[in-house]
Amino acid sequence: KSYLHSRRGLFPQPHVPGSPASLAACKRFRFLGRLMAKALRDGFIVPLSICAHFFEAVLGDALPLEALPSPGDGWAGEFVGAAARFAAELRRSGADAEHEASSSGWAARYMRVSGAAGEVSFREYAEHSSFLETGSSGMELCEGGADRALRVENLEDFVECAAQWWLRDGIAPQVEAFRYGVEDVCDSPAIWAFEAAELQELLCGAAAPQWTEKELKQHLKPRGGY
């Protein structure tokens, strides 16, 4: 088996709700919720790197487009996040979309591609893309998505369809399963009163703990002449 390392932490892979893959993922996320709630109850944490956006989803917050997989995250579908950034930049700048889509250097700026490949324009990069989960493969993002070519003219529609799949419909069962897992152990609604960042630290611990000299001396026992 091959695995992807998410530099932003664990985040659910979208699946068709009710499909075997979704049901299997839900079992794992419910187990994870129970594990973390039991650890919290007993005064421990589960030092697992989980994406902050996941806890936002658990709390029912609408996820921003920044939560889409983006270049450097180590996720499949990084083109989707790059396309969302490009669409946002076009809206912000008011620049001519046709001109920007045909300009060289898009891949270097938005996909972090170096060398000659970075000179590719959006139009060239998206030439073989369509309304699919990653832009080139995976689930259709809309009816007939595999046959709907991605162009700068329909870029906004593509981003919205991708967000609906990656950040809402495709992950909702897994997010709900995690909540159920927590509530299997902790029946108090007070657990959901925390902000996403607070809940993340409560269950997983600080992302970058700061150790004092006293704590280091207390927990580290030098040996071997050190």
C-alpha positions as a Markdown table, in Angstrom:
| # | Residue | x | y | z |
|---|---|---|---|---|
| 1 | Lys | 0.0 | 0.0 | 0.0 |
| 2 | Ser | 1.1 | 3.6 | -0.6 |
| 3 | Tyr | 0.3 | 6.5 | 1.7 |
| 4 | Leu | 0.2 | 10.2 | 1.5 |
| 5 | His | 1.7 | 12.4 | 4.2 |
| 6 | Ser | -0.5 | 15.4 | 4.9 |
| 7 | Arg | 1.7 | 18.3 | 6.0 |
| 8 | Arg | -1.5 | 20.0 | 7.4 |
| 9 | Gly | -2.5 | 17.0 | 9.4 |
| 10 | Leu | -5.2 | 14.4 | 9.1 |
| 11 | Phe | -8.3 | 15.4 | 7.1 |
| 12 | Pro | -11.0 | 13.1 | 5.8 |
| 13 | Gln | -10.8 | 11.9 | 2.2 |
| 14 | Pro | -14.1 | 12.6 | 0.6 |
| 15 | His | -16.3 | 9.5 | -0.3 |
| 16 | Val | -19.8 | 9.0 | -1.6 |
| 17 | Pro | -22.0 | 9.0 | 1.5 |
| 18 | Gly | -23.3 | 5.5 | 2.1 |
| 19 | Ser | -20.6 | 3.8 | -0.1 |
| 20 | Pro | -18.5 | 1.0 | 1.3 |
| 21 | Ala | -15.5 | 3.3 | 1.4 |
| 22 | Ser | -17.4 | 6.0 | 3.3 |
| 23 | Leu | -18.8 | 3.4 | 5.8 |
| 24 | Ala | -15.3 | 2.0 | 6.5 |
| 25 | Ala | -13.9 | 5.5 | 7.0 |
| 26 | Cys | -16.8 | 6.4 | 9.4 |
| 27 | Lys | -15.9 | 3.4 | 11.5 |
| 28 | Arg | -12.4 | 4.6 | 11.8 |
| 29 | Phe | -13.4 | 8.2 | 12.6 |
| 30 | Arg | -15.9 | 7.0 | 15.2 |
| 31 | Phe | -13.2 | 5.0 | 16.9 |
| 32 | Leu | -10.9 | 8.0 | 16.8 |
| 33 | Gly | -13.5 | 10.1 | 18.5 |
| 34 | Arg | -14.0 | 7.5 | 21.2 |
| 35 | Leu | -10.2 | 7.2 | 21.7 |
| 36 | Met | -9.7 | 10.9 | 22.1 |
| 37 | Ala | -12.7 | 11.3 | 24.4 |
| 38 | Lys | -11.5 | 8.5 | 26.6 |
| 39 | Ala | -8.0 | 9.9 | 26.7 |
| 40 | Leu | -9.4 | 13.3 | 27.6 |
| 41 | Arg | -11.5 | 11.8 | 30.4 |
| 42 | Asp | -8.4 | 10.1 | 31.9 |
| 43 | Gly | -6.3 | 13.2 | 31.7 |
| 44 | Phe | -4.3 | 12.3 | 28.5 |
| 45 | Ile | -4.0 | 13.6 | 25.0 |
| 46 | Val | -3.7 | 11.8 | 21.7 |
| 47 | Pro | -0.7 | 13.5 | 20.1 |
| 48 | Leu | -1.9 | 13.0 | 16.5 |
| 49 | Ser | -1.5 | 15.7 | 13.9 |
| 50 | Ile | -5.0 | 16.5 | 12.8 |
| 51 | Cys | -5.8 | 19.4 | 10.5 |
| 52 | Ala | -7.3 | 22.4 | 12.2 |
| 53 | His | -10.0 | 22.6 | 9.5 |
| 54 | Phe | -11.2 | 19.2 | 10.6 |
| 55 | Phe | -12.1 | 20.5 | 14.0 |
| 56 | Glu | -13.8 | 23.5 | 12.4 |
| 57 | Ala | -16.0 | 21.0 | 10.5 |
| 58 | Val | -16.7 | 19.0 | 13.6 |
| 59 | Leu | -18.0 | 22.2 | 15.3 |
| 60 | Gly | -20.3 | 22.8 | 12.3 |
| 61 | Asp | -18.3 | 25.8 | 10.9 |
| 62 | Ala | -18.4 | 26.4 | 7.1 |
| 63 | Leu | -14.9 | 25.6 | 5.8 |
| 64 | Pro | -13.1 | 28.3 | 3.8 |
| 65 | Leu | -11.7 | 27.6 | 0.3 |
| 66 | Glu | -8.2 | 27.6 | 2.0 |
| 67 | Ala | -9.2 | 24.2 | 3.4 |
| 68 | Leu | -9.0 | 22.7 | -0.1 |
| 69 | Pro | -5.9 | 20.6 | -0.9 |
| 70 | Ser | -3.2 | 22.9 | -2.1 |
| 71 | Pro | 0.4 | 22.5 | -3.4 |
| 72 | Gly | 2.7 | 21.5 | -0.7 |
| 73 | Asp | 0.1 | 19.8 | 1.5 |
| 74 | Gly | 1.0 | 16.3 | 0.3 |
| 75 | Trp | -2.7 | 15.6 | -0.7 |
| 76 | Ala | -4.1 | 14.3 | -3.9 |
| 77 | Gly | -6.0 | 17.0 | -5.7 |
| 78 | Glu | -3.6 | 19.9 | -5.0 |
| 79 | Phe | -4.6 | 21.4 | -8.3 |
| 80 | Val | -8.0 | 22.1 | -6.9 |
| 81 | Gly | -6.6 | 24.5 | -4.2 |
| 82 | Ala | -4.4 | 26.2 | -6.8 |
| 83 | Ala | -7.4 | 26.7 | -9.0 |
| 84 | Ala | -9.3 | 28.2 | -6.1 |
| 85 | Arg | -6.5 | 30.6 | -5.3 |
| 86 | Phe | -6.3 | 31.7 | -9.0 |
| 87 | Ala | -10.1 | 32.3 | -9.1 |
| 88 | Ala | -9.9 | 34.3 | -5.9 |
| 89 | Glu | -7.0 | 36.4 | -7.3 |
| 90 | Leu | -9.0 | 37.1 | -10.4 |
| 91 | Arg | -11.9 | 38.3 | -8.3 |
| 92 | Arg | -9.7 | 40.5 | -6.1 |
| 93 | Ser | -7.7 | 42.1 | -8.9 |
| 94 | Gly | -10.4 | 42.5 | -11.5 |
| 95 | Ala | -7.8 | 41.5 | -14.1 |
| 96 | Asp | -8.8 | 40.3 | -17.5 |
| 97 | Ala | -9.4 | 36.5 | -17.0 |
| 98 | Glu | -8.5 | 35.5 | -20.6 |
| 99 | His | -5.2 | 37.4 | -20.5 |
| 100 | Glu | -4.3 | 35.9 | -17.1 |
| 101 | Ala | -5.2 | 32.4 | -18.1 |
| 102 | Ser | -3.0 | 32.6 | -21.1 |
| 103 | Ser | 0.0 | 34.2 | -19.3 |
| 104 | Ser | 3.1 | 32.1 | -18.7 |
| 105 | Gly | 4.3 | 31.3 | -15.2 |
| 106 | Trp | 1.0 | 30.2 | -13.8 |
| 107 | Ala | 2.4 | 26.8 | -12.7 |
| 108 | Ala | 5.3 | 28.3 | -10.9 |
| 109 | Arg | 3.1 | 30.8 | -9.0 |
| 110 | Tyr | 0.2 | 28.6 | -8.1 |
| 111 | Met | 1.5 | 25.0 | -8.3 |
| 112 | Arg | 5.0 | 25.7 | -7.0 |
| 113 | Val | 6.5 | 24.1 | -10.1 |
| 114 | Ser | 10.1 | 25.0 | -10.8 |
| 115 | Gly | 12.1 | 25.1 | -14.0 |
| 116 | Ala | 10.6 | 25.1 | -17.5 |
| 117 | Ala | 7.5 | 23.4 | -16.3 |
| 118 | Gly | 6.7 | 26.5 | -14.2 |
| 119 | Glu | 6.2 | 28.6 | -17.3 |
| 120 | Val | 3.0 | 26.8 | -18.2 |
| 121 | Ser | -0.1 | 28.9 | -18.3 |
| 122 | Phe | -3.4 | 28.1 | -16.6 |
| 123 | Arg | -4.9 | 27.4 | -20.0 |
| 124 | Glu | -2.2 | 24.9 | -20.9 |
| 125 | Tyr | -2.2 | 23.3 | -17.4 |
| 126 | Ala | -6.0 | 22.9 | -17.4 |
| 127 | Glu | -6.1 | 21.7 | -21.0 |
| 128 | His | -6.9 | 18.1 | -20.0 |
| 129 | Ser | -8.8 | 18.9 | -16.8 |
| 130 | Ser | -12.5 | 18.6 | -16.3 |
| 131 | Phe | -15.1 | 18.7 | -13.5 |
| 132 | Leu | -13.6 | 15.8 | -11.6 |
| 133 | Glu | -12.5 | 15.4 | -8.0 |
| 134 | Thr | -8.8 | 16.3 | -8.6 |
| 135 | Gly | -9.4 | 18.0 | -11.9 |
| 136 | Ser | -8.1 | 15.0 | -13.8 |
| 137 | Ser | -9.4 | 12.0 | -12.0 |
| 138 | Gly | -11.8 | 10.8 | -9.3 |
| 139 | Met | -15.5 | 11.5 | -8.7 |
| 140 | Glu | -17.5 | 13.7 | -11.0 |
| 141 | Leu | -18.2 | 17.0 | -9.3 |
| 142 | Cys | -21.4 | 17.5 | -11.2 |
| 143 | Glu | -23.6 | 15.5 | -13.6 |
| 144 | Gly | -21.5 | 14.9 | -16.7 |
| 145 | Gly | -18.5 | 16.3 | -15.0 |
| 146 | Ala | -16.0 | 14.0 | -16.8 |
| 147 | Asp | -17.2 | 15.6 | -20.1 |
| 148 | Arg | -17.2 | 19.2 | -18.9 |
| 149 | Ala | -13.9 | 20.7 | -19.8 |
| 150 | Leu | -12.4 | 23.2 | -17.3 |
| 151 | Arg | -11.9 | 26.6 | -18.7 |
| 152 | Val | -11.3 | 30.0 | -17.1 |
| 153 | Glu | -14.8 | 30.9 | -18.1 |
| 154 | Asn | -16.3 | 28.2 | -15.8 |
| 155 | Leu | -13.5 | 28.3 | -13.2 |
| 156 | Glu | -15.8 | 29.7 | -10.5 |
| 157 | Asp | -18.3 | 26.9 | -11.1 |
| 158 | Phe | -15.5 | 24.3 | -10.8 |
| 159 | Val | -14.2 | 25.8 | -7.5 |
| 160 | Glu | -17.7 | 25.8 | -6.0 |
| 161 | Cys | -18.4 | 22.2 | -7.1 |
| 162 | Ala | -15.0 | 21.1 | -5.7 |
| 163 | Ala | -15.7 | 22.8 | -2.4 |
| 164 | Gln | -19.1 | 21.2 | -2.2 |
| 165 | Trp | -17.4 | 17.8 | -2.6 |
| 166 | Trp | -14.2 | 18.2 | -0.7 |
| 167 | Leu | -15.4 | 20.3 | 2.2 |
| 168 | Arg | -19.1 | 19.4 | 2.6 |
| 169 | Asp | -20.9 | 16.4 | 1.0 |
| 170 | Gly | -17.9 | 14.1 | 0.7 |
| 171 | Ile | -16.7 | 14.5 | 4.3 |
| 172 | Ala | -19.9 | 15.1 | 6.2 |
| 173 | Pro | -20.4 | 11.4 | 7.3 |
| 174 | Gln | -16.9 | 11.1 | 8.6 |
| 175 | Val | -17.1 | 14.4 | 10.5 |
| 176 | Glu | -20.4 | 13.2 | 12.0 |
| 177 | Ala | -19.0 | 9.8 | 12.9 |
| 178 | Phe | -16.2 | 11.6 | 14.9 |
| 179 | Arg | -18.7 | 13.6 | 16.8 |
| 180 | Tyr | -20.7 | 10.5 | 17.6 |
| 181 | Gly | -17.5 | 8.8 | 18.8 |
| 182 | Val | -16.8 | 11.6 | 21.2 |
| 183 | Glu | -20.4 | 11.7 | 22.4 |
| 184 | Asp | -20.3 | 7.9 | 23.0 |
| 185 | Val | -17.9 | 8.7 | 25.8 |
| 186 | Cys | -18.7 | 12.3 | 26.7 |
| 187 | Asp | -22.4 | 13.0 | 27.0 |
| 188 | Ser | -21.9 | 16.6 | 28.0 |
| 189 | Pro | -22.5 | 19.2 | 25.3 |
| 190 | Ala | -19.9 | 21.4 | 27.0 |
| 191 | Ile | -17.2 | 19.7 | 24.9 |
| 192 | Trp | -18.5 | 21.5 | 21.9 |
| 193 | Ala | -18.3 | 24.9 | 23.5 |
| 194 | Phe | -14.6 | 25.3 | 22.7 |
| 195 | Glu | -13.3 | 27.0 | 19.6 |
| 196 | Ala | -11.7 | 24.8 | 16.9 |
| 197 | Ala | -8.1 | 25.6 | 17.9 |
| 198 | Glu | -8.9 | 25.1 | 21.6 |
| 199 | Leu | -10.5 | 21.7 | 20.9 |
| 200 | Gln | -7.5 | 20.7 | 18.8 |
| 201 | Glu | -5.2 | 21.5 | 21.7 |
| 202 | Leu | -7.4 | 19.9 | 24.2 |
| 203 | Leu | -7.5 | 16.6 | 22.4 |
| 204 | Cys | -4.2 | 16.5 | 20.5 |
| 205 | Gly | -2.0 | 18.8 | 22.6 |
| 206 | Ala | 0.0 | 21.8 | 21.5 |
| 207 | Ala | 1.3 | 21.7 | 18.0 |
| 208 | Ala | 4.6 | 23.1 | 19.0 |
| 209 | Pro | 5.0 | 22.7 | 22.8 |
| 210 | Gln | 7.4 | 25.1 | 24.5 |
| 211 | Trp | 9.7 | 23.4 | 27.0 |
| 212 | Thr | 11.2 | 25.2 | 29.9 |
| 213 | Glu | 14.7 | 24.4 | 31.2 |
| 214 | Lys | 13.2 | 23.0 | 34.4 |
| 215 | Glu | 11.0 | 20.7 | 32.4 |
| 216 | Leu | 13.8 | 19.5 | 30.2 |
| 217 | Lys | 15.9 | 18.7 | 33.2 |
| 218 | Gln | 13.0 | 16.9 | 34.9 |
| 219 | His | 12.2 | 14.6 | 31.9 |
| 220 | Leu | 15.6 | 14.1 | 30.2 |
| 221 | Lys | 18.2 | 11.9 | 31.8 |
| 222 | Pro | 21.6 | 12.4 | 30.1 |
| 223 | Arg | 23.7 | 9.2 | 29.8 |
| 224 | Gly | 26.8 | 8.1 | 28.1 |
| 225 | Gly | 29.0 | 11.1 | 29.1 |
| 226 | Tyr | 26.5 | 13.8 | 28.1 |
